[in-house]
Amino acid sequence: MNIKFEKAKLKEGFGFIIGVDEVGRGSLAGPVVSAAVAVPCNMKHEAYSKRVKDSKLLTSAKREKLAPVIKQNFITAIGQASEKEIDKLNIHHATLLAMQRAVKKLLKLVSSKTSPNFIAVDGKFTIPLLNAPQAAIIDGDNKIFSIAAASIVAKVYRDNLMSGLHKQYPCYGFNQHKGYGTLHHRQMIKKYGLCPIHRKTFSNNAN
């Protein structure tokens, strides 16, 4: 994963490049989670670029090792939209809400009076109601270092969250499929019905 994008933007005078990505968009249960990762103007972390890539291309073990390294060396924040918000707003708007929450948290940590920050968002859409320049980048998690780093942080956070929720609702196997619509998950929905963390707009037809 190269850092050309971050270097180019930093040369334009931005204080931080903030990469944003989400995970859990297609899940039948649990929140959609977004992470934001801020790359500073004095970034000298080329070594990390060789290890960081789109979370979907990494094993669970590698993600678990990389996430704390990213959090130790960069400023990060998490935003979520609950299953109830997903049902109310639809997944598209709930995803943007989770991203907005993550970035707003992060901007409070990296606010600067001298240099503006630039936001790089994975996907087709920029994030509404943010007072900062931004760009939506299709396949950004496979192209942009800061977005790839955010994808790892978001994935590890949500996987751990769903494993924790498995303890509350053990019959569904959330620790294995993390809420996605596997055959086993659909069979358990058919057998036990929906639990409080299921997205009704996703899950009513899952069986």
C-alpha positions, 0 to 999 in steps of 0.5 A, a space after each residue: 500500500 503506497 502513501 502517495 495520496 497522503 504525501 501529495 495532500 500533505 504537500 498541499 498544506 493540509 495538517 492531517 489526512 483522515 481516512 474513513 471506512 466502514 464495516 458491517 454494511 451487509 450484515 443482518 445484525 448489529 451496528 454498522 461501524 466506521 473508523 477514521 484514521 488521521 495521518 499527520 503532516 510529519 508522517 514518516 511511517 513508510 514501513 507500515 505501508 508494506 503491512 497495511 492493506 484492505 482489511 478484506 485481504 488480511 487474515 483475522 490474525 494479521 488484522 488483530 496484530 495491525 489494529 493496535 499498531 495503527 492505534 498506537 502510531 496514529 490518531 483514530 476514532 470509531 463511529 457507529 449507527 445501531 441496528 435501529 438507526 439502520 432500520 429507520 434511516 436505511 443502510 446508506 444513510 446509517 453508514 454515512 451517519 456512522 462515518 460522520 460520527 467517527 470523523 467528528 470525534 477525530 476532528 476534535 482530537 486533531 483540530 488545528 487553527 493553522 492547517 486544514 484537514 483533508 478527508 478521504 472516504 472509501 466509496 462513492 459518497 462524501 460525508 454530509 455535514 462536515 466542515 472540511 474538504 473531502 473526496 470519495 474514492 471508489 475502492 479506496 481501501 485498496 488504494 489509499 493508506 489511511 483508508 486501508 488503515 481505517 478499514 482494519 481498525 473498523 473491522 477488528 472493532 466490529 468483529 470483537 463487538 459481535 463476538 461480545 454480543 454472541 455471549 448475550 445471544 449465543 444461539 445465532 453464532 455471532 462469534 463466527 459469522 459476525 452477523 452476516 447472512 450465512 446459511 447457519 445464521 439464516 437457519 437460526 433465525 428461522 428456528 429462534 426468530 429475530 433477537 434485539 440486535 437484528 436489523 428487521 429490514 434486513 432479516 425479516 426475509 432472511 429465512 
